[in-house]
């Protein structure tokens, strides 16, 4: 169950309309790393969590907050589109819808949503449920959450530098702070999972004995760079404490040639093995 209040988590009032920035801000709503993605990602992680208690509460608490972030951004987009485009552009084009498009407004915002936000990215591409990660493995999910918050914060920072509107910037400052908080929460949760002995440092930690352990710490050097071996990942013990890093400067391929098998004659693939077989196969069928 969710409870809704009519007040926003943080204010979302631009100083003036800006149809072009409204379109840019759509990325934080319906982009791959937008607020809709983390909202649904955390909700489904919570609904898929098999452990009642602190971890599930954390997931659902953050998920519920993210719903509020979608609401803030959607409200800001609608307000940025109010009266859009600018008076100068509107005077140049009599039709207000055409003027809005000329002013940088997404045509979907003008035609489909009636001057409001859409569940899409800054190019108008609809949001996709395949963006989310909800595996049921808390270690894998929490690491994905750290990445999601990091990417979302990066895009928010970029958008912050694309506007000088004090109202928009104020809201984005709040969003940046919450992304910082969420990253640290997921990182802390990862540490606590390890302390509680619920997951190994590699997610999942299953099948360590069955894997080809001789390949579990090697770095295959396949570039012309020379600084790679200087990294922490090139030598010494691995973070999981069970392997050893090593850097292979001239690795030998372990497999055979990457050759596809002979094609089915009726698939008409170009191949020396197919010469004359297509006609024979057709004659048999007829």
Legacy VTK file of the C-alpha trace (Angstrom):
# vtk DataFile Version 3.0
C-alpha trace
ASCII
DATASET POLYDATA
POINTS 286 float
0.000 0.000 0.000
1.180 3.502 -0.747
0.044 6.784 0.752
0.041 9.990 -1.285
0.243 13.588 -0.185
-0.447 16.485 -2.515
2.792 18.231 -1.530
6.000 17.634 -3.460
9.048 16.255 -1.680
10.923 19.389 -2.818
9.824 22.495 -4.684
9.688 22.314 -8.492
9.082 25.854 -9.758
11.104 27.269 -12.644
11.674 31.006 -12.831
10.322 30.995 -16.369
9.116 28.531 -19.032
11.718 26.780 -21.143
10.359 24.236 -23.621
13.786 23.118 -24.765
14.979 22.342 -21.254
11.680 20.576 -20.555
12.589 18.197 -23.325
16.091 17.707 -21.907
14.653 17.036 -18.463
12.641 14.151 -19.900
15.875 12.120 -19.722
15.666 12.161 -15.924
12.098 10.847 -16.125
12.084 8.173 -18.810
15.699 7.636 -19.775
17.560 4.400 -19.124
19.025 5.888 -15.928
16.058 8.098 -15.086
13.864 8.200 -12.006
11.245 5.903 -13.524
13.909 3.238 -13.917
15.107 3.378 -10.317
11.518 3.601 -9.066
10.483 0.396 -10.808
13.849 -1.261 -10.192
13.606 -0.788 -6.439
9.906 -1.649 -6.291
10.409 -4.952 -8.070
13.517 -5.695 -6.012
11.440 -5.143 -2.896
8.511 -7.217 -4.121
10.976 -9.950 -5.112
12.870 -9.845 -1.800
12.491 -13.087 0.169
13.753 -11.585 3.431
11.484 -9.565 5.668
13.245 -6.940 7.762
15.872 -4.263 7.279
16.926 -5.018 3.709
13.410 -5.161 2.325
12.462 -2.050 4.287
15.459 -0.205 2.826
14.539 -1.178 -0.718
10.878 -0.219 -0.349
11.659 3.052 1.460
13.980 4.230 -1.313
11.567 2.984 -3.980
8.740 5.009 -2.463
10.907 8.123 -2.375
11.765 7.637 -6.045
8.063 7.784 -6.910
8.164 11.270 -5.422
11.142 12.152 -7.605
9.211 11.195 -10.722
6.409 13.430 -9.476
8.795 16.364 -8.933
10.314 16.061 -12.386
6.941 15.611 -14.077
5.672 18.736 -12.330
8.767 20.685 -13.335
8.406 19.631 -16.981
4.760 20.714 -17.036
5.676 24.075 -15.522
8.551 24.558 -17.942
6.069 23.985 -20.770
3.584 26.553 -19.449
3.076 29.165 -22.136
5.880 27.568 -24.145
7.562 28.602 -26.272
8.934 32.042 -25.544
7.027 35.153 -26.600
9.561 35.852 -29.340
9.067 32.436 -30.907
5.318 32.554 -30.425
5.089 35.852 -32.291
7.103 34.373 -35.147
4.716 31.433 -35.513
0.982 31.991 -35.208
0.008 28.370 -34.471
0.892 27.819 -30.785
1.542 24.099 -31.250
3.907 24.728 -34.152
5.495 27.518 -32.154
6.045 25.127 -29.289
7.824 22.670 -31.555
9.961 25.422 -33.042
10.818 26.474 -29.514
12.345 23.072 -28.813
9.360 21.314 -27.288
8.990 17.597 -27.942
6.111 17.105 -30.373
4.807 14.334 -28.109
4.473 16.869 -25.319
2.423 19.077 -27.609
0.309 16.423 -29.328
0.000 13.484 -26.936
0.302 14.803 -23.375
-1.277 18.220 -23.886
1.652 20.260 -22.674
2.764 17.870 -19.978
5.505 15.294 -19.453
5.624 11.930 -21.198
7.031 8.599 -20.039
9.934 8.869 -22.449
13.509 10.092 -22.711
14.824 13.352 -24.166
14.449 11.972 -27.701
10.852 10.896 -27.125
11.740 7.201 -26.946
9.308 5.459 -24.549
10.563 4.138 -21.245
11.277 0.399 -21.281
10.824 -2.060 -18.444
13.939 -3.885 -19.607
15.997 -1.061 -18.086
15.436 -2.418 -14.587
17.486 -4.983 -12.656
15.643 -7.101 -10.094
17.380 -10.469 -9.861
16.401 -11.652 -6.396
20.076 -11.680 -5.375
20.539 -8.716 -3.044
24.280 -8.341 -3.620
23.865 -8.249 -7.404
20.878 -5.916 -7.119
22.528 -3.499 -4.695
25.571 -3.208 -6.940
23.281 -2.448 -9.857
21.600 0.180 -7.675
24.914 1.913 -6.983
25.557 2.081 -10.722
22.040 3.376 -11.402
22.359 6.160 -8.846
25.826 7.067 -10.148
24.616 7.311 -13.745
21.516 9.243 -12.711
23.595 11.688 -10.688
25.991 12.154 -13.604
23.146 13.064 -15.949
21.606 15.368 -13.352
24.941 17.179 -12.988
25.178 17.604 -16.752
21.653 19.001 -16.926
22.419 21.348 -14.024
25.097 22.958 -16.180
22.692 23.303 -19.118
20.420 25.804 -17.360
20.773 29.023 -15.405
17.182 28.985 -14.151
17.465 29.318 -10.338
14.270 27.355 -9.700
15.325 24.439 -11.864
18.821 24.450 -10.395
17.437 24.445 -6.864
15.441 21.282 -7.532
18.395 19.635 -9.263
20.600 20.433 -6.269
18.137 18.493 -4.127
18.145 15.604 -6.614
21.943 15.529 -6.614
21.969 15.323 -2.824
19.455 12.483 -2.775
21.439 10.566 -5.410
24.514 10.973 -3.195
22.561 9.679 -0.203
21.201 6.695 -2.107
24.602 5.703 -3.477
26.002 5.671 0.046
23.006 3.734 1.356
23.442 0.976 -1.220
27.193 0.858 -0.580
26.539 0.548 3.156
23.968 -2.180 2.500
26.537 -4.095 0.445
28.965 -3.937 3.372
26.266 -5.112 5.777
25.321 -8.033 3.538
28.925 -9.167 3.741
29.063 -8.669 7.501
25.845 -10.651 7.929
27.322 -13.476 5.858
24.381 -13.400 3.478
26.439 -13.025 0.296
30.048 -13.459 -0.694
32.012 -10.546 -2.172
31.296 -11.900 -5.666
27.619 -11.879 -6.539
26.612 -14.602 -6.632
29.417 -16.513 -4.913
28.146 -19.899 -6.059
30.217 -22.405 -8.059
33.651 -21.135 -7.010
34.872 -24.732 -6.855
33.435 -25.578 -10.260
34.757 -22.568 -12.168
38.088 -22.686 -13.994
39.928 -21.051 -11.115
43.140 -20.642 -13.094
41.277 -17.969 -15.065
39.603 -16.279 -12.096
42.347 -13.691 -11.514
44.032 -13.158 -14.870
43.859 -10.013 -16.972
44.230 -10.697 -20.686
46.325 -7.867 -22.082
45.014 -7.246 -25.593
45.854 -3.577 -26.139
48.984 -1.624 -26.996
48.960 0.195 -23.658
51.764 -0.365 -21.160
50.325 1.089 -17.941
47.776 -1.664 -17.297
50.052 -3.808 -15.093
50.458 -0.841 -12.729
46.870 -1.166 -11.514
45.699 -2.788 -8.303
43.908 -5.335 -10.496
47.152 -6.585 -12.090
48.827 -8.336 -9.163
48.285 -9.394 -5.577
45.266 -10.877 -3.810
41.788 -10.305 -5.246
39.142 -8.494 -3.159
37.285 -11.767 -2.571
40.340 -13.125 -0.744
40.309 -16.420 -2.619
42.132 -15.624 -5.864
45.319 -13.966 -7.063
45.584 -11.337 -9.773
48.033 -11.866 -12.654
48.605 -9.905 -15.854
49.072 -11.822 -19.102
51.035 -9.679 -21.532
50.835 -12.075 -24.492
47.908 -14.414 -23.874
47.455 -17.384 -26.163
43.916 -18.068 -27.451
42.510 -21.207 -25.884
39.773 -21.877 -28.406
39.550 -22.997 -32.027
38.683 -20.746 -34.959
35.399 -18.892 -34.652
33.789 -20.750 -37.526
30.068 -21.267 -37.896
28.823 -24.751 -38.786
27.747 -25.708 -42.291
24.482 -23.962 -43.114
21.144 -25.568 -43.778
20.780 -25.522 -47.606
17.224 -24.221 -47.349
18.427 -21.153 -45.426
20.334 -20.043 -48.570
23.415 -18.841 -46.690
26.459 -18.050 -48.819
28.990 -20.798 -48.164
31.333 -23.061 -50.157
29.686 -25.983 -48.362
26.366 -24.927 -49.824
27.335 -25.094 -53.500
24.921 -27.328 -55.365
23.122 -28.424 -52.199
20.299 -25.932 -52.485
19.230 -27.228 -55.888
19.438 -30.846 -54.688
17.350 -30.100 -51.633
14.729 -28.350 -53.705
14.535 -31.261 -56.161
13.957 -33.671 -53.271
11.088 -31.559 -51.995
9.461 -31.325 -55.402
LINES 1 287
286 0 1 2 3 4 5 6 7 8 9 10 11 12 13 14 15 16 17 18 19 20 21 22 23 24 25 26 27 28 29 30 31 32 33 34 35 36 37 38 39 40 41 42 43 44 45 46 47 48 49 50 51 52 53 54 55 56 57 58 59 60 61 62 63 64 65 66 67 68 69 70 71 72 73 74 75 76 77 78 79 80 81 82 83 84 85 86 87 88 89 90 91 92 93 94 95 96 97 98 99 100 101 102 103 104 105 106 107 108 109 110 111 112 113 114 115 116 117 118 119 120 121 122 123 124 125 126 127 128 129 130 131 132 133 134 135 136 137 138 139 140 141 142 143 144 145 146 147 148 149 150 151 152 153 154 155 156 157 158 159 160 161 162 163 164 165 166 167 168 169 170 171 172 173 174 175 176 177 178 179 180 181 182 183 184 185 186 187 188 189 190 191 192 193 194 195 196 197 198 199 200 201 202 203 204 205 206 207 208 209 210 211 212 213 214 215 216 217 218 219 220 221 222 223 224 225 226 227 228 229 230 231 232 233 234 235 236 237 238 239 240 241 242 243 244 245 246 247 248 249 250 251 252 253 254 255 256 257 258 259 260 261 262 263 264 265 266 267 268 269 270 271 272 273 274 275 276 277 278 279 280 281 282 283 284 285
